[in-house]
Amino acid sequence: MSFHTVEKIGGTSMSDYEAVRDNIILKPVHNDSIYNRIFVVSAYGGMTDLLLEHKKSGQPGVFGLFANGEEDDSWRDALHQLKQKMFDINKSFYKKKANLDRANNFIGERLDDAERCLADLHRLCQHGHFELDMHLETVREMLASIGEAHSAWNTAQLLQRDGIDAKFVDLTAWQTDKHIPLDERIKRAFAEIDLSKQLPIVTGYAHSDDGLMSTFDRGYSEMTFSRIAVLTEANEAIIHKEFHLSSADPRLVGEDNAVPIGRTNYDVADQLANLGMEAIHPKAAKGLRRNDIPLRVRNTFEPEHAGTLITGDYVSVDPCVEIIAGCKGVYAFELFDQDMAGNIADYDREILATIRRFKAHIISKDINANTITHYLSTNLKTIKRIRNALEECFADAEINQQKVAIVSAIGSDMKIPGILAKTVGSLARENISVLAMHQSMRQVDMQFIIDEGDYDNAIKSLHSVLVEIHDHGKAICLAS
C-alpha cells in the first residue's frame, strides 16, 4: 500500500467544520494530495456526554438515566432533547432544505430505533426472568455509536458538497445480524476503498463481537483509530486536538509560558494516560508502538505547527523535563496492620483484588513494613465499598482515606543530578507540603502527593523551575 496516514479528529475540533476542512483536510502534513489519508472522527463536542454521562462530573445522560430509572421515563425526555440538539447542529451546516432533511432523516432514524429498542427492553425487564443489568453494556455500546455516526455522516456529506470525494465508512454495524471481530470488520470496510482517490470518513465507534467499551470505555475511538492504522499499515498516525500536547496546562501556567513538547516517546504517553491526561489510550498506543508507527499530536487551530511526534525510540538529546502534569480528586487509601510485616504479599494481593472488583483506577502506590497506600482515581462511593470489603477481610487493620492531588514531572530522560532536590525545594518555597513522593529507576517521571488545594500552585511552581527557565521557543524539541 502506498504512503498513507490515519488521522483522528477530536470532538471539539469536529464541531468546527470549516476549521476541519481548511486546517486539516486541505492541509495534509505529508502529501501534496489531500487523499491517501483515512479520517476517524469523534462525536461532536458534548454529544457523548449527553448520550452516556458527563465524562468529568458524572451527570447522567440517556444511558445513565435509563440504567438507573426503573420506573422513570426521564431517559426518553433526555433522548428527545438530544435529538433536537443534533437537529440544531445539522441546521448550522446545511442551508438547503433538501440537504437538511436528509441529514435529519439519517440521524433521526437511528435515534427512533434506539428509543424503540430501549422501550422494548424496559418492558421486557419488568418480567421476572430478565435482568436489566445483563443488557446494559450492549445498551451503552448502541447509544455511544450514534454520536460518531452523526458526525461522520455529516462530514462526508459536507466534504462531497465542497468537491472532495469523501466516503462515509460506518463501522457501527447498526441493525447488524452478525457479530464479528473488530479486525475483520475493519478489513471488510476497507477492502474496496481506493485511498488514492477516496477520502474515508470513519466512525470512531466500531462494533465488535467482544465490545470495545467493556475494555476501553470512552477510549474506544482511539482503539478504532489504532487498529485501522495497524491493519492498513499506515506510515503515521495523527491525532488532531483543539490544543497542543504542551509542557503544562496553558490555563494554569499561562499560554505564553506553556510550550509544545515537539518530540517524545510512548513511555511519556503512558505516564500521561495513567494520570488521566491521555494523549492516547495505552492499549491503543501499544499497537502503534509494536508496529513502529509514529504518532503525531497536532493543534487543529494552528495548522502550520508540526505538533508533537511520539515514537518508541526517542530520547531527548539532553536530559530534561518535558511536561508537568497531574490530577486532582485522588484518594490516598491507606491500610495499616501490625501483622502485615513479613506478609506484605498476602495483604497486597487481597487489596488489589478488592480494588479491581470495584473498578477503581490505581495511579500509584507505596509500601513499607506494615502499611500499603494506594492512590486511587475514583469516587467516594467506590472508596466506601472498597473500605467496607477490606474491613471484613482485615478486622484488626486501621484504614484511612484522604483526598489529595498528584503532580508529576515527566520526560523521556530525566537523569539530571540534583533534580529531585531542586523540585522539592521549589515546592517548599511555595509552602507546599509533600505528603509522599515517588521516583522510579527508569527516571521518566517524579510524582508528588500534595494537598488538593495546593495543586494549581504546584503545577505553576514546577513548570517555572523545570521548564520555563530553559526558554525552549516554539517547542522543547521541534518535530520533523
C-alpha positions in Angstrom: 0.0 0.0 0.0 1.3 3.5 -0.8 2.3 6.0 1.8 -0.7 7.0 3.8 -1.7 8.3 7.2 -4.6 7.5 9.6 -5.9 10.6 11.4 -8.3 11.1 14.3 -10.2 14.3 14.9 -11.3 15.1 18.4 -14.9 16.2 19.3 -14.2 19.9 19.9 -12.4 20.2 16.6 -15.3 18.3 14.8 -17.7 20.9 16.0 -16.0 23.5 13.7 -16.4 22.1 10.2 -14.7 25.0 8.5 -11.6 24.5 10.7 -11.6 20.8 10.0 -11.9 21.3 6.2 -9.4 24.2 5.9 -6.8 23.3 8.6 -6.9 19.5 8.4 -8.4 18.1 5.2 -7.0 20.8 2.8 -3.6 20.9 4.6 -2.1 17.4 4.6 1.0 17.0 6.8 3.0 14.9 4.3 1.3 14.6 1.0 0.7 17.1 -1.8 -2.6 15.3 -2.4 -5.5 15.5 0.1 -6.0 11.8 -0.4 -4.0 8.8 0.9 -5.5 9.6 4.3 -8.1 7.9 6.5 -10.0 10.0 9.0 -11.5 8.5 12.2 -13.9 11.0 13.8 -15.2 11.6 17.3 -18.8 12.7 18.0 -19.4 16.4 18.1 -18.2 18.1 21.4 -20.5 17.2 24.3 -22.6 14.6 22.4 -21.2 11.5 24.0 -21.7 13.2 27.4 -25.4 13.6 26.6 -25.7 10.0 25.2 -23.9 8.3 28.1 -22.9 10.6 31.1 -20.7 13.6 31.6 -17.1 12.4 31.5 -16.0 14.6 34.4 -19.0 15.4 36.5 -20.7 12.0 36.0 -24.1 13.7 35.4 -26.2 11.1 33.7 -27.1 11.3 30.0 -29.6 9.0 28.2 -27.7 5.8 29.3 -27.3 6.9 32.9 -31.0 7.8 33.2 -32.1 4.5 31.6 -29.7 2.4 33.7 -30.9 4.0 37.0 -34.5 4.8 36.4 -36.5 1.6 36.9 -40.0 3.3 36.8 -38.8 6.5 35.3 -39.2 7.8 31.7 -36.6 10.6 32.1 -34.3 8.8 29.7 -36.9 9.3 27.0 -37.1 13.1 27.6 -33.3 13.2 27.5 -33.3 11.4 24.2 -35.8 13.8 22.7 -33.7 16.7 23.9 -30.6 15.1 22.4 -32.4 14.7 19.0 -33.2 18.4 19.0 -29.6 19.3 19.7 -28.5 17.0 16.9 -31.0 18.7 14.5 -29.7 22.1 15.6 -26.2 21.0 14.8 -27.4 19.9 11.3 -29.2 23.2 10.8 -25.9 25.1 11.3 -24.3 23.1 8.5 -27.0 22.8 5.8 -28.6 25.8 4.1 -30.7 23.9 1.6 -33.8 22.3 3.0 -33.4 19.1 1.0 -29.9 18.5 2.4 -31.0 19.4 5.9 -33.9 16.9 5.6 -31.6 14.1 4.5 -29.3 14.8 7.5 -32.2 14.9 9.9 -33.7 11.7 8.5 -30.4 9.8 8.8 -29.7 10.6 12.5 -33.5 10.7 13.3 -34.0 7.1 12.2 -31.2 5.9 14.4 -32.5 7.8 17.4 -36.0 6.5 16.8 -34.6 2.9 16.5 -32.7 3.4 19.8 -35.9 4.7 21.5 -37.9 1.7 20.4 -35.2 -0.7 21.5 -34.9 0.9 25.0 -38.6 0.9 25.4 -38.9 -2.7 24.5 -36.0 -3.7 26.8 -37.6 -1.7 29.6 -40.8 -3.7 29.2 -39.0 -7.0 28.9 -37.0 -6.5 32.1 -40.2 -5.9 34.1 -40.7 -9.7 33.7 -39.0 -11.6 36.5 -36.9 -13.8 34.2 -35.0 -10.8 32.7 -32.5 -8.6 34.4 -31.6 -5.1 33.0 -28.0 -5.3 34.3 -27.3 -8.1 31.8 -28.1 -5.9 28.9 -26.6 -2.5 30.0 -23.2 -3.0 28.3 -25.0 -3.6 25.0 -27.2 -0.5 25.5 -24.1 1.6 26.3 -22.4 0.5 23.0 -25.6 1.1 21.0 -26.0 4.7 22.3 -22.3 5.6 22.0 -22.3 4.6 18.3 -24.9 7.2 17.5 -22.6 10.2 18.2 -19.9 9.1 15.8 -22.4 8.1 13.1 -23.9 11.6 13.2 -20.5 13.4 12.9 -19.0 11.0 10.3 -22.1 11.0 8.0 -22.3 14.8 8.1 -18.6 15.3 7.5 -18.6 13.0 4.5 -21.7 14.8 3.1 -20.2 18.3 3.6 -16.9 17.4 2.0 -18.7 15.9 -1.0 -20.6 19.2 -1.3 -17.2 21.0 -1.2 -15.9 18.9 -4.1 -13.9 16.2 -2.2 -14.6 12.5 -2.9 -15.3 11.6 0.7 -16.8 8.3 1.7 -18.8 7.6 4.8 -17.4 4.4 6.4 -19.9 3.1 9.0 -18.2 0.6 11.5 -21.2 0.8 13.9 -22.9 -2.3 12.4 -26.2 -0.6 13.0 -29.0 -3.2 12.8 -26.4 -5.9 12.1 -27.5 -9.6 12.5 -23.8 -10.8 12.7 -21.2 -10.1 15.3 -17.6 -10.3 14.0 -14.2 -9.4 15.5 -13.0 -5.8 15.2 -10.1 -6.6 12.8 -12.4 -8.4 10.4 -14.9 -5.5 10.4 -12.2 -3.1 9.6 -10.7 -5.2 6.8 -14.1 -5.7 5.2 -14.8 -2.0 5.3 -11.6 -1.0 3.5 -11.5 -3.9 1.0 -13.0 -1.9 -1.8 -11.7 1.6 -0.9 -9.1 3.2 -3.2 -7.2 5.6 -0.9 -5.6 7.4 -3.8 -9.0 8.6 -5.0 -11.3 8.4 -2.0 -11.2 10.0 1.5 -12.7 7.7 4.1 -14.5 9.4 7.0 -14.8 6.6 9.6 -17.0 6.3 12.7 -14.8 6.4 15.9 -17.1 3.7 17.3 -16.6 0.3 15.8 -18.8 -2.7 16.7 -17.1 -6.0 17.5 -18.1 -9.3 19.0 -16.5 -8.7 22.3 -17.4 -5.0 22.7 -14.9 -2.1 22.7 -16.5 -0.3 25.6 -16.2 -3.1 28.0 -12.4 -2.8 27.8 -11.7 0.8 26.7 -14.9 2.7 27.8 -14.7 6.2 26.5 -11.3 5.4 24.9 -13.0 3.3 22.2 -12.4 5.7 19.3 -8.7 5.6 20.0 -8.7 1.8 19.7 -10.6 2.0 16.4 -8.0 4.6 15.2 -5.1 2.4 16.3 -6.4 -0.8 14.7 -7.1 0.9 11.4 -3.5 2.3 11.4 -2.1 -1.1 12.1 -4.2 -3.1 9.7 -3.8 -0.7 6.8 0.0 -0.4 7.6 -0.1 3.3 7.9 3.1 5.3 7.8 2.0 7.7 10.5 -0.9 8.1 12.9 -2.1 11.6 13.6 -4.5 13.0 16.3 -6.0 16.4 15.8 -7.0 18.2 19.0 -8.1 21.7 20.0 -4.7 22.2 21.8 -1.1 21.2 21.6 0.5 18.5 23.7 2.2 21.1 25.8 4.6 21.3 28.7 1.7 22.1 31.1 -1.9 23.2 31.0 -1.9 26.7 29.5 -4.9 27.7 31.6 -2.7 27.2 34.7 0.7 28.3 33.7 -0.3 30.9 31.0 -0.4 30.5 27.2 2.9 32.4 26.9 4.7 30.0 29.3 3.3 26.7 28.0 5.3 25.3 25.1 4.5 22.4 22.7 6.6 19.3 23.5 7.6 18.6 19.9 9.1 15.2 20.4 8.7 12.5 23.0 8.2 8.7 23.3 5.4 6.2 24.1 6.7 5.9 27.7 5.8 9.5 28.3 2.4 9.0 26.7 1.8 6.1 29.1 2.6 8.2 32.1 0.2 10.9 30.9 -2.5 8.3 30.4 -2.0 7.0 33.9 -2.8 10.5 35.2 -5.9 10.7 33.1 -4.4 13.1 30.6 -4.5 10.8 27.6 -2.5 11.6 24.5 -3.8 8.2 23.5 -5.2 5.2 25.4 -2.2 2.9 26.5 -3.6 -0.1 24.8 -4.2 1.8 21.6 -0.6 3.1 21.8 0.6 -0.4 22.2 -0.4 -1.4 18.7 1.2 1.6 17.2 4.4 1.1 19.2 4.7 -2.6 18.3 4.3 -1.8 14.6 6.7 1.1 14.6 4.0 3.6 13.6 4.8 7.1 14.9 2.0 9.1 16.5 1.7 12.9 15.9 -0.5 15.1 18.0 -1.4 18.4 16.3 -3.4 21.5 17.1 -6.4 21.9 14.7 -6.3 25.7 15.1 -2.5 26.1 14.5 -2.1 24.1 11.2 1.4 25.5 10.4 2.9 23.9 13.6 4.2 20.4 13.1 2.8 19.3 16.5 4.4 16.7 18.7 5.8 13.4 17.3 5.7 10.4 19.6 7.9 7.4 18.7 9.1 4.3 20.5 12.8 5.1 20.4 13.0 8.8 21.0 15.1 10.0 24.0 15.8 13.7 24.4 19.3 14.7 23.3 19.9 16.4 26.7 18.1 15.2 29.8 15.1 17.4 30.6 11.6 17.7 31.9 9.1 17.7 29.0 5.8 18.1 30.8 4.3 19.0 34.2 1.0 17.2 34.6 -1.2 15.8 37.4 -4.7 15.2 38.6 -6.9 16.3 41.5 -9.7 14.3 43.2 -7.4 11.4 44.1 -8.0 9.3 47.2 -5.0 8.2 49.3 -6.3 4.9 50.6 -4.1 3.6 53.4 -4.2 0.2 55.2 -2.1 -0.3 58.3 -1.8 -3.6 60.1 0.9 -4.6 62.6 0.6 -8.2 61.3 1.5 -7.1 57.8 5.2 -7.2 58.5 6.6 -10.3 56.7 3.2 -10.9 55.0 3.0 -7.9 52.6 2.4 -10.1 49.6 -0.8 -11.6 51.1 -2.2 -8.2 52.1 -1.3 -6.7 48.8 -2.9 -9.5 46.8 -6.2 -9.1 48.7 -6.2 -5.3 48.5 -5.5 -5.3 44.7 -8.3 -7.9 44.1 -10.8 -5.7 46.0 -9.8 -2.5 44.2 -10.1 -4.4 40.9 -13.5 -5.8 41.8 -14.9 -2.2 42.3 -13.1 -0.9 39.2 -11.1 1.9 40.8 -8.1 3.1 38.8 -4.7 2.9 40.6 -2.4 5.9 39.8 0.3 5.0 42.2 1.1 3.1 45.4 3.7 2.9 48.2 4.6 0.2 50.7 6.5 -0.1 53.9 6.8 -2.8 56.5 3.2 -2.6 57.8 1.4 -0.1 55.5 0.2 -0.2 51.9 -1.2 3.0 50.4 -2.9 3.1 47.0 -3.7 6.4 45.2 -7.0 5.9 43.5 -8.8 7.9 40.9 -12.4 7.1 41.7 -15.5 8.5 43.6 -16.2 8.4 47.3 -19.0 5.8 46.9 -16.5 3.4 45.4 -13.9 4.2 48.2 -16.5 3.3 50.8 -17.3 0.0 49.1 -13.6 -0.9 49.0 -13.2 0.1 52.6 -16.2 -2.0 53.8 -14.9 -5.1 51.9 -11.4 -4.8 53.4 -12.6 -4.2 56.9 -14.3 -7.6 56.7 -11.1 -9.2 55.5 -8.7 -7.4 57.9 -10.7 -6.9 61.1 -7.6 -5.6 63.1 -6.4 -3.2 60.3 -6.6 0.6 60.5 -7.9 2.0 57.3 -7.6 5.7 56.4 -8.5 7.7 53.4 -7.6 11.3 52.4 -8.4 13.3 49.3 -5.1 14.5 47.7 -3.7 15.7 44.4 -0.8 14.3 42.4 1.7 16.5 40.5 4.2 14.8 38.2 7.3 15.9 36.2 7.7 13.7 33.1 10.3 13.3 30.4 11.9 10.8 28.1 15.2 11.2 30.0 15.3 12.9 33.4 18.7 11.7 34.7 19.6 15.1 35.9 21.8 15.3 39.1 20.0 17.3 41.8 16.6 17.5 40.0 14.8 15.9 43.0 16.3 18.4 45.5 15.5 21.3 43.1 11.9 20.1 42.7 11.2 19.6 46.4 12.9 23.0 47.1 10.6 24.7 44.6 7.5 23.3 46.4 8.9 24.2 49.8 9.3 27.9 48.7 5.6 27.9 47.9 4.9 26.4 51.4 3.6 23.3 49.7 4.0 20.2 51.9 4.9 16.9 50.1 2.8 14.2 51.7 4.6 11.4 49.7 6.8 11.1 46.6 7.9 8.5 44.0 10.7 8.3 41.5 11.4 5.1 39.6 14.7 3.9 38.4 13.6 4.4 34.8 13.7 8.1 35.6 10.9 9.1 33.3 8.7 10.7 36.0 8.6 12.0 39.5 5.3 12.1 41.4 4.5 14.3 44.4 1.4 13.7 46.6 0.2 17.0 47.9 -2.9 18.6 49.4 -5.6 19.1 46.8 -5.7 22.9 47.5 -2.1 23.3 46.5 -2.5 21.7 43.1 -2.5 24.8 40.9 0.4 26.5 42.7 2.4 23.2 42.5 2.0 23.0 38.7 3.0 26.6 38.2 6.0 26.3 40.6 7.4 23.1 39.0 6.8 24.4 35.4 8.7 27.6 36.3 11.8 25.9 37.7 11.9 22.9 35.4 10.6 24.1 32.0 10.3 27.9 31.7 13.9 28.7 32.7 15.2 26.9 29.5 13.3 29.3 27.1 12.6 26.5 24.6 11.0 28.7 22.0 8.4 27.1 19.6 8.9 23.6 21.1 11.0 21.7 23.6 12.3 19.7 20.6 11.0 20.6 17.1 9.1 17.8 15.3 10.1 17.0 11.8 
